Structure formats: structure tokens, C-alpha cells
């Protein structure tokens, strides 16, 4: 993979790991009652959405290879950036409990395949 794609994958992996670190294992009620956690996760989801857009703009393989709900993640990112006063915490909770772990798994697989390819 090209260096910019590799950097984007590292950024994506890191942001996903942080979402899981800060919000993983929380119930919905715990999540929405923790304003600091909501703010951290919202910022990380903005980063994740932006990285996905940048990967898509490179017109290389990683984004088409992702099966996680990247369209939904980018949509939530866009909503948070442009409609800050109308953030749907229930939608965010679904993304952080279902889609982010799936995305993290897929990104790790892509990175491992890239490392294997680089060694050969």
C-alpha cells in the first residue's frame, strides 16, 4: 500500500481502539450519562469518518474492502459536524458497539495483509 494509505489505516485503527477504550462495555444509559465519554467518542467518530473519506478519495483498495458500515459512520460524522445541536446518541451508540469493533477488526486484517505483502 502507499504510505498515505498506510498512515490513514494507522489513524483509523488508533481512533477505533480509543473509542473501544473509552466506551467499550458501557450500557446505553452509562454512555449517555457520561458527558466526557460522549464528547470523546464524538470527536473520535469525526476522525474515523474523515479518515474513511480520505481513504475513499485515494481511490485505492481499502475502502471497497471494508464491510463495516462505513457509509453510516461517515453519515453520523457529517451530522455531528454540520448539525451539532441534533446529535442522535442512540445512533452513535449503535456505531460504537457494533460498527467500530467490526471496522477495527477489518482494518487490522488489512494492515496485517499489507505487512505480509511488504515482507514477500
Phi, psi and omega in degrees: 000155177289157183302320181295322178294317179299316179298317179298320178295321176298315179298319180295315179299315182298315180296319178297317179299321179292322176302313181293322178300314186274331186238351181299136178084354179280144169285167178301316181297319177296318181298306185290339179273355178252092181303317178301319179295316178302315181295318178298311183295318179301316179296318179294322178293327174297316178298313180302313179299319180294319178296318179300317179297317179296320176297317179299321181290340178284347180055039176249183190293326191307312185295314177300333181284341183283131180257348177298163183285068182293327178297317179294321179295314179296322178298317178294320177301312181298319179296317180295321182288319187261341180228057185306335183270006181224054182272127181269096183296330178294319178294320178296318180298320177298317180296316184286335180267334183248306190279322180295314177299322177295316178298317179300315179301314181294319179295318177298321178295317178298318181292321178295319178295322179295318178295319178296316180297321181292328180284337185277000000 
